[in-house]
């Protein structure tokens, strides 16, 4: 990608330096080759593969995959492993490279030796489908739309349909013997009560923290997008009208649920999207640094950038009305209850740039990200807005690659969607 860094020129040599370090780091440090068509991706400082992280870790390589077959083959290997995982257990979020019993084997849920952690998160099903679709869109290849892919899609649809009726139809339970309440579900592992809304219930957020209310609105937004991908794949590439019909029905029900139950008003009385709701009149007005979040709604193609409800939501969550918005000497942006107070996330800064049409805003955010690596030339999970030398996760590949995606976007290297 030397031509990319050349575009940065002397003016942004520091940006290019960080890009070269972070772009190479994922390939150099997180890839475990199981076979030619099976690539296991470590999240970084945890020796497991997250369905979510692994998609975001390789997304920026889709730009190279448009021209380089070896990169396309590599991404196909990641997709193959993701769908192996999904077929093994569509409720799990993180997996081992082999059946070695690593991870949280003492959790009270249906663990197997392949599973590192079994926290059900909607996005853990959405992200592999997104990567499979984007590989198709950026390279034209369809050989990954095989029997394992079809089986995985059917399991995803089954889970989505069951979890629309979580309180009455779901057998999923999760409890962890831990002092941290965010790592377990209440009500004997079932979670707090919810009303059926058409949305999909989620046990955990993309931070791997438990949901307070069962309907995580941005995760449902992501499901709407992915179900659009399913309809396209199974009508234009594969021929299965039943899957298309199921996906279309689910998509309509989820979108209706979001718009009817997933909105509230901010302090100014403006309509906004809630972060979570239970369908019973309870809402969380907040946003979290992890993706999918409300900030990422246009990135997920759920709304346009100028959608009035999104504009109101963005204004709200990028303000003190969001309890996890922090501003200090070295930055301002979204943090998370998953990390200490006054820590903002590099991932959230990248998404803020990727959901803006303002090049000056993107440049400001790239500069802020580069200036807050604490001299490591790599991104972190969260950093202290008043002292960037205080941060969480020195080796966090997802954050590195979100910086790379914003960097490429700024210089007009786009992933085809």
Secondary structure, DSSP 8 states (H G I E B T S, - for coil): -HHHHHHHTGGGHHHHHHHHHHHHHHHHHSEEEEETTEEEE--BSSSSEEHHHHHHHHHTTHHHHTT-HHHHHHHHHHHHHHHHHHHH-TT-SEE-SSS---S-TTSBS---TTEEE----HHHHHHHHHHHHHHHHHH---TTSSHHHHHHHHHHHHHHHHHTTHHHH-----B---S-GGGS-TTTTT-S-----SS---SB-TTS-B-SSSEEHHHHHHHHHHHHHHHHIIIIIS--HHHHHHHHHHHHHHHHHHHHHSEEE-TTS-EEE-SEE-SSS-EE----SSSS-GGGTTTTTSS-TT-HHHHHHHHHHTSTTSTTEEEETTEEEE--TTS-TTEEEHHHHHHHHHT---HHHHHHHHHHHHTTSTTSSS--SEEETTEEEEES-S-BHHHHHHHHHHHHHHTT-----
